[in-house]
Amino acid sequence: MYNTGDTETIIDEPSADYKSPERRNSQHTNTDSQGLGVSEKEGAGASDQAQDPQEATDKREDSTGASEPITPKRSSSNAVNFIFEWAAVLICVSSMLFTQVGIGAYLVITKEFIAATFNIEGNAGQQSWIIAAHSLTVGTFVLPAGRLGDMFGNKKILCIGFLWYSIWSMVTGLTVYTRSIIFFDVCRALQGIAPALMLPNAAGIIGRTYPPGVKKAISFALFGASAPNGFVFGALFSSLFAQSSVKAPVNGAEWAWSNFVLAIALVVMFCLAMWIIPADGDRSEQKGLGFDYWGTLTAVSGLILFNFAWNQAAIVTWNNGYVCALLVVGVLLLGVFAWVESRVAQPLLPLSVFRNVHNNLMLGCIVTGWSTFSIWLFYSIRFIQDLRNVGTLETVSQIVPCSVTGCLAASLSTILILKVGGSWVMIGALFAFLTAICLVAFQPVDLTYWAMQFVAFVIAPFGMDMSFPAASIIISDHLPREHQGLAGSLVNTLVNYSIAIALGIAATVEMNVNNGGRDTESGIRGALYLGVGLAATGVILALTNKMIEVVESRRSADPESAREAGKALE
């Protein structure tokens, strides 16, 4: 159906096949190890063409059982095949773009518009929940969503994600009628479940479509580049709606229209995904392996309660007993989760992942790096708007460099990993995070934007787009074959969960150093200093990982020393 990089399958009347989803879906498909799904009829022709592309022909059986040769595809058919192939890739890439739209569309307009609608001006804890609620559920549900994709099909779960996102984007916009920030935050959390469904399954579709090669590298580069662009697009359109003259659902809530437009766009993506992405293959084998219900229940409950306690403490302080109680219950549930995973046949998260020191160091780098990123992003916007009194549209114009350098960083990350290795790339990513947050934390309020803030917006995307693939590759290299698909899902979980919990901790720091809300600058800088410490810790972890690699490589010449080193690390 698609050119997977090794062979190109031959399809009888391909344009008709693509334009008729009913005909395509009626075919029995098998999931190819490298492809989206190839019919049994197509598979027969693929191997022939791989041997001799000039002589490849399909066979069509007539009613008597005889077969007649079919001429190879025409050039117009090749064009249709190419268009649909890359349309499917772009639909998968859009899952990352819309995930970041869900952050950018709210962050930039939080202070001036959303806070006014829900009457939470000056409440840093409540404002941080607007972003944290979304990232919390994204990070919490990624692992089970990946397993659901294995059982029921990546396309099916991806489409459900698009539809779920659309529904809850609409409901989130309608919360302006209630004027309830709690209801709004709950809807934001439910909205965040959709990216958790979309991201691992979109990546799974791309990963199985192409073998290692140029097309696969381009696809994942687009996947990474869409993140900063999605954030900027979301921020731009929500700011335009917030300041537009369109009649608001309720007075002063023009920004809600961005939710309604987002809901419409997601419905369109749902329809395109249903039409263009080929049907999932037979999943009966994966279904037979079962699902870790107890592990999912304890993990999701524990992660939500643990994160909720940290974010809620920024609002009501740790003096409230229920916050401490929820934190303790969350920790206990995570302990139960670890116990369950050590005993079930098909664990959601095999504990063997944590037996290798490189995996643990990389996970630590991801936690510290992306915690730094969330603090840097949230408090950069706060610095610009609260201390420099910059409006929303001008704020968007200042973050545009993230979009440009994000594309560059995503393109370079694959090349750098191949040239110098994942460990050096991770060190560079952590230094990028550290440099970006130091520039913001130590800049004077009255300094020109171009001196330090602009440079921070240029550098930070390199930390984003280099840390994710580097960690995924290093962890994948130290996992057994049966757990290869876990690396990306685990990294994705920690990325989004770290964003959510770091905002809660940073808001707690801010509330304790801003002199009861009277010293805004001290509060913002206090949170940024926390990010500096996290980034520095990440750099130390990345350097430690590289030093251990060097020691291992030197010992590898001596087989006995290599075995001893491996035992010490596992």
C-alpha positions as CSV (number, residue, x, y, z in Angstrom):
1,M,0.0,0.0,0.0
2,Y,2.8,2.3,0.9
3,N,6.5,2.4,-0.1
4,T,8.1,1.2,3.1
5,G,11.7,1.9,2.0
6,D,12.6,-1.6,1.0
7,T,9.9,-2.6,-1.4
8,E,7.0,-0.8,-3.1
9,T,3.9,-2.9,-3.3
10,I,1.9,-3.0,-6.6
11,I,-1.7,-2.3,-6.4
12,D,-4.3,-3.0,-9.1
13,E,-6.0,0.3,-9.9
14,P,-4.4,2.2,-7.0
15,S,-6.2,5.4,-7.4
16,A,-9.6,3.7,-7.1
17,D,-8.3,1.8,-4.1
18,Y,-7.3,5.0,-2.3
19,K,-10.5,6.8,-3.2
20,S,-12.7,4.0,-2.0
21,P,-12.2,3.5,1.8
22,E,-14.9,0.9,1.8
23,R,-13.0,-1.3,-0.7
24,R,-9.7,-0.8,1.1
25,N,-11.1,-1.6,4.5
26,S,-12.9,-4.7,3.2
27,Q,-9.6,-6.3,2.4
28,H,-8.1,-8.6,4.9
29,T,-4.9,-6.9,6.1
30,N,-1.9,-8.2,8.0
31,T,0.4,-5.9,9.9
32,D,3.8,-5.8,8.3
33,S,6.8,-5.5,10.7
34,Q,7.8,-2.4,8.8
35,G,4.5,-1.1,7.4
36,L,1.1,0.2,8.3
37,G,-0.7,-2.8,7.0
38,V,-0.4,-4.7,3.7
39,S,-3.1,-6.8,2.2
40,E,-2.3,-10.5,1.4
41,K,-2.8,-9.8,-2.3
42,E,-0.4,-6.8,-2.2
43,G,2.2,-8.8,-0.3
44,A,2.5,-11.3,-3.1
45,G,3.4,-8.6,-5.6
46,A,5.8,-6.8,-3.3
47,S,8.5,-9.5,-3.2
48,D,8.4,-9.9,-7.0
49,Q,9.0,-6.2,-7.5
50,A,11.8,-6.2,-5.0
51,Q,13.6,-8.8,-7.2
52,D,13.0,-7.0,-10.5
53,P,11.1,-3.7,-10.5
54,Q,11.0,-3.6,-14.3
55,E,9.3,-6.9,-14.7
56,A,6.9,-6.8,-11.6
57,T,3.3,-7.7,-12.4
58,D,0.2,-8.6,-10.4
59,K,-2.0,-11.5,-11.2
60,R,-5.7,-11.3,-11.3
61,E,-7.7,-14.6,-11.3
62,D,-10.8,-14.8,-13.5
63,S,-13.8,-16.9,-12.7
64,T,-12.3,-20.0,-14.1
65,G,-9.2,-19.8,-11.9
66,A,-6.9,-18.7,-14.7
67,S,-4.7,-15.6,-14.2
68,E,-3.8,-12.8,-16.4
69,P,-0.9,-10.4,-16.1
70,I,-1.6,-6.8,-15.0
71,T,0.6,-4.1,-16.3
72,P,2.7,-2.2,-13.7
73,K,1.3,1.0,-12.1
74,R,1.2,4.1,-14.2
75,S,3.0,7.2,-13.1
76,S,-0.3,8.9,-12.0
77,S,-0.8,6.0,-9.7
78,N,2.6,6.5,-8.2
79,A,1.7,10.1,-7.5
80,V,-1.5,9.1,-5.8
81,N,0.4,6.5,-3.7
82,F,3.0,9.2,-2.7
83,I,0.3,11.7,-1.7
84,F,-1.6,9.3,0.5
85,E,1.6,7.9,2.0
86,W,2.8,11.4,3.2
87,A,-0.8,12.5,4.1
88,A,-0.9,9.6,6.6
89,V,2.5,10.7,8.0
90,L,1.3,14.3,8.3
91,I,-1.8,13.2,10.1
92,C,0.4,11.4,12.6
93,V,2.7,14.4,13.0
94,S,-0.4,16.6,13.7
95,S,-0.9,14.7,16.9
96,M,2.2,16.3,18.4
97,L,1.3,19.7,16.9
98,F,-2.2,19.6,18.5
99,T,-0.8,18.5,21.8
100,Q,1.4,21.6,21.9
101,V,-1.5,23.8,20.7
102,G,-3.3,22.6,23.9
103,I,-0.5,24.3,25.9
104,G,0.3,27.4,23.8
105,A,-3.3,28.3,23.4
106,Y,-3.8,28.7,27.1
107,L,-0.4,29.8,28.5
108,V,0.0,33.1,26.8
109,I,-3.5,34.3,27.5
110,T,-3.7,33.0,31.1
111,K,-2.7,36.2,32.9
112,E,-4.7,38.8,30.9
113,F,-7.8,36.9,29.9
114,I,-8.4,33.4,31.5
115,A,-7.5,34.7,34.9
116,A,-9.9,37.6,34.5
117,T,-12.7,35.3,33.3
118,F,-12.4,33.0,36.4
119,N,-11.4,35.7,38.8
120,I,-7.9,34.3,39.7
121,E,-5.7,37.3,39.0
122,G,-2.7,37.3,41.2
123,N,-3.1,33.6,42.2
124,A,0.0,31.9,40.8
125,G,-1.1,28.5,42.1
126,Q,-4.4,28.5,40.4
127,Q,-2.9,29.8,37.2
128,S,-0.2,27.1,37.1
129,W,-3.0,24.5,37.3
130,I,-4.3,25.6,33.9
131,I,-1.2,24.1,32.3
132,A,-0.4,21.5,34.9
133,A,-3.8,19.8,34.6
134,H,-3.3,19.2,30.9
135,S,0.2,17.8,31.2
136,L,-0.7,15.7,34.2
137,T,-3.1,13.5,32.3
138,V,-0.9,13.4,29.2
139,G,2.0,12.0,31.2
140,T,-0.2,9.7,33.3
141,F,-2.1,7.9,30.5
142,V,0.7,7.5,27.9
143,L,1.8,4.1,29.0
144,P,-1.6,2.4,29.1
145,A,-2.6,4.1,25.9
146,G,0.4,2.6,24.1
147,R,-0.6,-0.9,25.3
148,L,-4.2,-0.3,24.2
149,G,-2.8,0.6,20.7
150,D,-1.0,-2.8,20.6
151,M,-4.2,-4.6,21.6
152,F,-6.8,-2.8,19.5
153,G,-4.8,-1.1,16.8
154,N,-2.9,2.1,16.6
155,K,-5.2,3.7,14.1
156,K,-8.3,3.0,16.2
157,I,-6.8,4.5,19.3
158,L,-5.4,7.5,17.4
159,C,-8.8,8.3,15.9
160,I,-10.5,8.0,19.4
161,G,-7.9,10.5,20.6
162,F,-8.7,13.0,17.9
163,L,-12.5,12.7,18.7
164,W,-12.0,12.8,22.5
165,Y,-9.8,15.9,22.1
166,S,-12.5,17.6,20.0
167,I,-15.3,16.9,22.5
168,W,-13.4,18.2,25.5
169,S,-12.0,21.2,23.7
170,M,-15.6,22.2,23.1
171,V,-16.6,21.5,26.7
172,T,-13.6,23.5,28.0
173,G,-14.7,26.5,26.0
174,L,-18.2,26.2,27.4
175,T,-16.9,26.4,31.0
176,V,-16.9,30.2,30.7
177,Y,-20.6,30.0,31.4
178,T,-20.0,28.5,34.8
179,R,-17.2,30.9,35.8
180,S,-15.8,27.9,37.8
181,I,-12.0,27.5,37.7
182,I,-12.3,24.1,39.2
183,F,-14.6,22.9,36.4
184,F,-12.3,24.5,33.9
185,D,-9.2,22.6,35.3
186,V,-11.1,19.3,35.3
187,C,-12.0,19.8,31.7
188,R,-8.4,20.7,30.9
189,A,-7.3,17.4,32.6
190,L,-9.9,15.4,30.6
191,Q,-8.7,17.2,27.4
192,G,-5.1,16.0,28.2
193,I,-6.2,12.3,28.0
194,A,-6.5,12.8,24.2
195,P,-2.8,13.6,23.5
196,A,-1.9,10.6,25.7
197,L,-4.0,8.4,23.3
198,M,-2.6,10.1,20.2
199,L,1.1,10.4,20.7
200,P,2.3,6.8,21.3
201,N,0.0,5.4,18.6
202,A,1.0,8.1,16.1
203,A,4.6,7.3,16.8
204,G,3.9,3.6,16.5
205,I,2.3,4.0,13.1
206,I,5.3,6.0,11.8
207,G,7.8,3.5,13.4
208,R,6.2,0.6,11.7
209,T,5.7,2.3,8.3
210,Y,9.3,2.7,7.5
211,P,12.5,0.7,8.2
212,P,15.6,2.7,9.4
213,G,16.5,5.1,6.7
214,V,15.9,8.6,5.2
215,K,12.1,8.5,5.2
216,K,11.9,7.3,8.8
217,A,14.3,10.0,9.9
218,I,12.4,12.7,8.0
219,S,9.1,11.5,9.5
220,F,10.4,11.7,13.1
221,A,12.1,15.0,12.4
222,L,8.7,16.4,11.4
223,F,7.2,14.9,14.5
224,G,9.8,16.7,16.6
225,A,9.6,20.0,14.7
226,S,5.8,20.2,15.1
227,A,6.1,20.7,18.9
228,P,7.4,24.3,19.0
229,N,5.4,25.2,15.9
230,G,2.2,23.9,17.6
231,F,2.9,25.9,20.7
232,V,3.4,29.1,18.7
233,F,0.3,28.5,16.5
234,G,-1.8,27.9,19.5
235,A,-0.6,31.0,21.3
236,L,-1.1,33.1,18.2
237,F,-4.7,32.1,17.4
238,S,-5.9,32.2,21.0
239,S,-4.4,35.7,21.4
240,L,-6.1,36.9,18.2
241,F,-9.5,35.5,19.4
242,A,-9.0,37.0,22.8
243,Q,-8.5,40.5,21.4
244,S,-11.0,40.2,18.6
245,S,-14.3,41.9,18.2
246,V,-16.2,38.6,17.8
247,K,-19.1,38.4,20.2
248,A,-18.0,36.5,23.3
249,P,-20.1,33.6,24.8
250,V,-20.0,35.6,28.0
251,N,-18.7,39.1,28.6
252,G,-14.9,39.2,28.4
253,A,-14.4,35.6,27.3
254,E,-13.7,36.0,23.6
255,W,-10.7,33.6,24.1
256,A,-13.2,30.8,24.3
257,W,-13.7,30.9,20.5
258,S,-10.2,29.4,20.1
259,N,-11.5,26.2,21.9
260,F,-14.4,26.0,19.5
261,V,-12.2,26.4,16.4
262,L,-9.8,23.8,17.8
263,A,-12.7,21.4,18.3
264,I,-13.7,21.8,14.6
265,A,-10.1,21.3,13.4
266,L,-9.8,18.1,15.5
267,V,-13.1,16.7,14.0
268,V,-11.6,17.3,10.5
269,M,-8.4,15.4,11.5
270,F,-10.5,12.6,12.9
271,C,-12.3,12.2,9.5
272,L,-9.0,12.4,7.6
273,A,-7.4,9.8,9.8
274,M,-10.4,7.5,9.4
275,W,-10.2,7.8,5.6
276,I,-6.4,8.0,4.8
277,I,-4.6,5.8,7.4
278,P,-4.9,2.1,6.5
279,A,-6.8,-0.2,8.7
280,D,-5.1,-2.0,11.6
281,G,-4.0,-5.6,11.1
282,D,-5.0,-8.6,13.1
283,R,-4.5,-7.9,16.8
284,S,-5.7,-11.2,18.2
285,E,-2.2,-12.2,19.3
286,Q,-1.7,-9.0,21.3
287,K,-5.2,-9.2,22.8
288,G,-4.4,-12.7,24.0
289,L,-1.5,-11.4,26.0
290,G,-4.0,-9.4,28.2
291,F,-3.9,-6.0,29.8
292,D,-2.4,-5.0,33.1
293,Y,-5.6,-3.7,34.8
294,W,-4.2,-3.6,38.3
295,G,-1.0,-2.0,37.3
296,T,-2.8,0.7,35.3
297,L,-5.2,1.4,38.2
298,T,-2.5,1.8,40.8
299,A,-0.2,3.7,38.5
300,V,-2.8,6.2,37.3
301,S,-4.2,6.8,40.7
302,G,-0.8,7.1,42.4
303,L,0.6,9.5,39.8
304,I,-2.5,11.7,39.8
305,L,-2.6,12.0,43.6
306,F,1.1,12.6,43.9
307,N,1.0,15.4,41.3
308,F,-2.3,16.9,42.7
309,A,-0.7,17.2,46.1
310,W,2.2,19.2,44.8
311,N,0.1,21.5,42.6
312,Q,-2.6,22.0,45.2
313,A,0.0,22.9,47.9
314,A,0.8,26.0,46.0
315,I,-2.8,27.2,46.5
316,V,-3.7,26.0,50.1
317,T,-0.2,25.4,51.5
318,W,1.1,22.3,53.1
319,N,-0.6,23.2,56.4
320,N,-3.8,21.6,55.1
321,G,-3.9,18.0,56.2
322,Y,-5.6,16.6,53.1
323,V,-2.7,17.7,50.9
324,C,-0.2,15.7,52.9
325,A,-2.6,12.8,53.1
326,L,-3.0,12.7,49.3
327,L,0.7,12.8,48.9
328,V,1.2,9.9,51.2
329,V,-1.6,7.9,49.6
330,G,-0.1,8.6,46.2
331,V,3.3,7.3,47.3
332,L,1.8,4.2,48.7
333,L,-0.2,3.5,45.5
334,L,3.0,3.8,43.5
335,G,4.6,1.3,45.8
336,V,1.7,-1.1,45.3
337,F,2.2,-0.5,41.5
338,A,5.8,-1.6,41.8
339,W,4.8,-4.7,43.7
340,V,2.1,-5.6,41.1
341,E,4.5,-5.1,38.2
342,S,6.9,-7.6,39.7
343,R,4.3,-10.3,39.7
344,V,2.1,-10.0,36.6
345,A,2.9,-11.8,33.4
346,Q,2.5,-8.8,31.1
347,P,3.5,-5.7,33.2
348,L,2.7,-2.2,32.1
349,L,6.2,-1.1,33.1
350,P,8.7,-4.0,33.5
351,L,10.9,-3.2,36.5
352,S,13.9,-4.6,34.5
353,V,14.0,-1.2,32.9
354,F,15.5,0.2,36.1
355,R,18.2,-2.4,36.5
356,N,20.6,-0.6,34.1
357,V,22.4,2.5,35.3
358,H,22.3,4.1,31.9
359,N,18.5,3.9,31.8
360,N,18.2,5.4,35.2
361,L,20.6,8.2,34.4
362,M,18.7,9.0,31.1
363,L,15.4,9.0,32.9
364,G,16.9,11.4,35.5
365,C,18.1,13.7,32.6
366,I,14.6,13.7,31.1
367,V,13.0,14.5,34.5
368,T,15.4,17.4,35.3
369,G,15.6,18.7,31.8
370,W,11.9,18.9,31.1
371,S,11.1,20.1,34.6
372,T,13.5,22.9,33.8
373,F,11.8,23.5,30.4
374,S,8.3,23.8,32.0
375,I,9.6,26.3,34.6
376,W,11.5,28.2,31.9
377,L,8.5,28.4,29.6
378,F,5.9,29.3,32.2
379,Y,8.0,31.9,34.0
380,S,9.5,33.4,30.8
381,I,5.9,34.3,29.9
382,R,5.3,35.5,33.4
383,F,8.5,37.6,33.3
384,I,7.5,39.2,30.0
385,Q,3.9,39.9,30.9
386,D,4.1,40.6,34.7
387,L,7.4,42.5,35.0
388,R,7.7,44.1,31.6
389,N,3.9,44.6,31.0
390,V,4.0,43.2,27.5
391,G,0.6,42.3,25.9
392,T,-0.4,38.9,24.6
393,L,0.2,39.5,20.8
394,E,3.6,41.0,21.5
395,T,4.4,38.1,23.7
396,V,3.6,35.7,20.8
397,S,5.9,37.7,18.6
398,Q,8.7,37.3,21.1
399,I,8.4,33.5,21.2
400,V,8.4,33.0,17.4
401,P,12.2,32.2,17.4
402,C,11.2,29.0,19.2
403,S,9.4,27.9,16.1
404,V,12.3,28.5,13.8
405,T,15.1,27.0,15.9
406,G,12.8,24.1,16.8
407,C,12.7,23.0,13.2
408,L,16.5,23.4,13.0
409,A,17.0,21.4,16.2
410,A,14.7,18.6,15.1
411,S,16.6,18.3,11.8
412,L,20.0,18.3,13.4
413,S,19.2,15.9,16.3
414,T,19.2,12.8,14.1
415,I,22.4,13.8,12.3
416,L,24.1,14.6,15.6
417,I,23.1,11.3,17.2
418,L,24.5,9.4,14.2
419,K,27.7,11.4,14.2
420,V,28.6,11.8,17.9
421,G,26.3,9.4,19.7
422,G,23.3,9.9,22.0
423,S,25.3,10.6,25.2
424,W,27.0,13.7,23.8
425,V,23.7,14.9,22.4
426,M,22.1,14.5,25.8
427,I,24.9,16.5,27.4
428,G,24.3,19.3,24.8
429,A,20.6,19.2,25.4
430,L,21.0,19.7,29.2
431,F,23.5,22.5,28.6
432,A,20.9,24.1,26.3
433,F,18.2,23.9,29.1
434,L,20.7,25.3,31.6
435,T,21.8,28.2,29.4
436,A,18.2,29.1,28.5
437,I,16.9,29.3,32.1
438,C,20.0,31.1,33.4
439,L,19.5,33.8,30.7
440,V,16.0,34.4,32.0
441,A,16.6,34.0,35.7
442,F,19.5,36.5,35.8
443,Q,18.3,39.1,33.2
444,P,17.4,42.6,34.5
445,V,13.8,43.7,34.1
446,D,14.7,46.8,32.1
447,L,17.1,45.0,29.7
448,T,16.2,44.9,26.0
449,Y,14.5,41.8,24.8
450,W,17.3,41.1,22.3
451,A,20.1,40.8,24.8
452,M,19.1,37.7,26.8
453,Q,15.4,36.8,26.4
454,F,15.7,36.4,22.6
455,V,18.8,34.2,23.0
456,A,17.0,32.0,25.5
457,F,14.1,31.5,23.0
458,V,16.7,30.5,20.4
459,I,18.6,28.1,22.6
460,A,15.8,26.3,24.5
461,P,14.3,24.3,21.6
462,F,17.7,22.5,21.2
463,G,17.2,21.1,24.6
464,M,13.7,19.9,23.7
465,D,14.4,18.4,20.4
466,M,17.7,16.7,21.3
467,S,16.9,15.3,24.7
468,F,13.9,13.3,23.7
469,P,15.4,11.2,20.8
470,A,18.8,10.9,22.6
471,A,17.1,9.4,25.7
472,S,14.9,7.1,23.7
473,I,17.8,5.7,21.7
474,I,20.1,5.2,24.8
475,I,17.3,3.5,26.8
476,S,16.3,1.4,23.7
477,D,20.0,0.2,23.4
478,H,19.9,-1.1,26.9
479,L,16.5,-2.9,26.7
480,P,15.8,-6.5,25.6
481,R,14.2,-7.0,22.3
482,E,10.8,-7.7,23.7
483,H,10.7,-4.3,25.4
484,Q,11.9,-2.1,22.6
485,G,8.6,-0.3,22.2
486,L,8.7,0.8,25.8
487,A,11.5,3.3,25.5
488,G,9.6,6.0,23.7
489,S,6.4,5.6,25.8
490,L,8.4,5.8,29.0
491,V,10.3,8.9,27.9
492,N,7.0,10.5,26.8
493,T,5.4,9.8,30.2
494,L,8.3,11.4,32.1
495,V,8.4,14.4,29.8
496,N,4.7,15.4,30.3
497,Y,4.6,14.3,34.0
498,S,7.7,16.3,34.8
499,I,6.1,19.4,33.1
500,A,3.1,19.1,35.4
501,I,4.8,18.4,38.7
502,A,7.6,21.0,38.2
503,L,5.0,23.7,37.8
504,G,3.4,22.8,41.1
505,I,6.8,22.8,42.9
506,A,7.8,26.1,41.3
507,A,4.5,27.7,42.2
508,T,5.1,26.5,45.8
509,V,8.5,28.2,45.8
510,E,7.0,31.4,44.3
511,M,4.2,31.6,46.9
512,N,6.8,31.3,49.7
513,V,9.2,34.0,48.5
514,N,7.0,36.6,47.0
515,N,6.1,38.2,50.4
516,G,2.5,37.3,50.3
517,G,2.1,38.4,46.6
518,R,3.5,41.8,47.1
519,D,6.9,41.1,45.5
520,T,6.2,39.6,42.1
521,E,9.7,39.8,40.9
522,S,11.2,37.8,43.8
523,G,8.5,35.1,43.4
524,I,9.2,34.7,39.6
525,R,13.0,34.7,40.1
526,G,12.7,32.2,43.0
527,A,10.9,29.7,40.7
528,L,13.5,30.3,38.0
529,Y,16.3,29.6,40.4
530,L,14.7,26.3,41.1
531,G,14.9,25.6,37.4
532,V,18.6,26.5,37.3
533,G,19.2,23.9,40.1
534,L,17.3,21.2,38.2
535,A,19.2,21.9,35.0
536,A,22.5,21.8,36.7
537,T,21.6,18.5,38.2
538,G,20.6,17.2,34.8
539,V,24.0,18.2,33.4
540,I,25.8,16.3,36.1
541,L,23.7,13.2,35.4
542,A,24.4,13.4,31.6
543,L,28.2,13.8,32.3
544,T,28.1,10.9,34.7
545,N,26.4,8.7,32.0
546,K,29.2,9.6,29.5
547,M,32.0,8.9,32.0
548,I,30.5,5.4,32.7
549,E,30.3,4.8,29.0
550,V,34.0,5.7,28.6
551,V,34.9,3.3,31.4
552,E,32.9,0.5,29.9
553,S,34.5,1.0,26.5
554,R,38.0,0.9,28.0
555,R,37.2,-2.3,29.8
556,S,35.6,-3.9,26.8
557,A,39.0,-4.9,25.5
558,D,39.2,-7.3,28.5
559,P,36.3,-9.7,28.4
560,E,36.6,-10.5,32.1
561,S,36.6,-6.8,33.1
562,A,33.6,-6.2,30.8
563,R,31.6,-8.9,32.5
564,E,32.4,-7.5,35.9
565,A,31.4,-4.0,34.8
566,G,28.1,-5.2,33.4
567,K,27.3,-7.0,36.6
568,A,28.1,-3.9,38.6
569,L,25.8,-1.7,36.5
570,E,22.8,-4.1,36.5
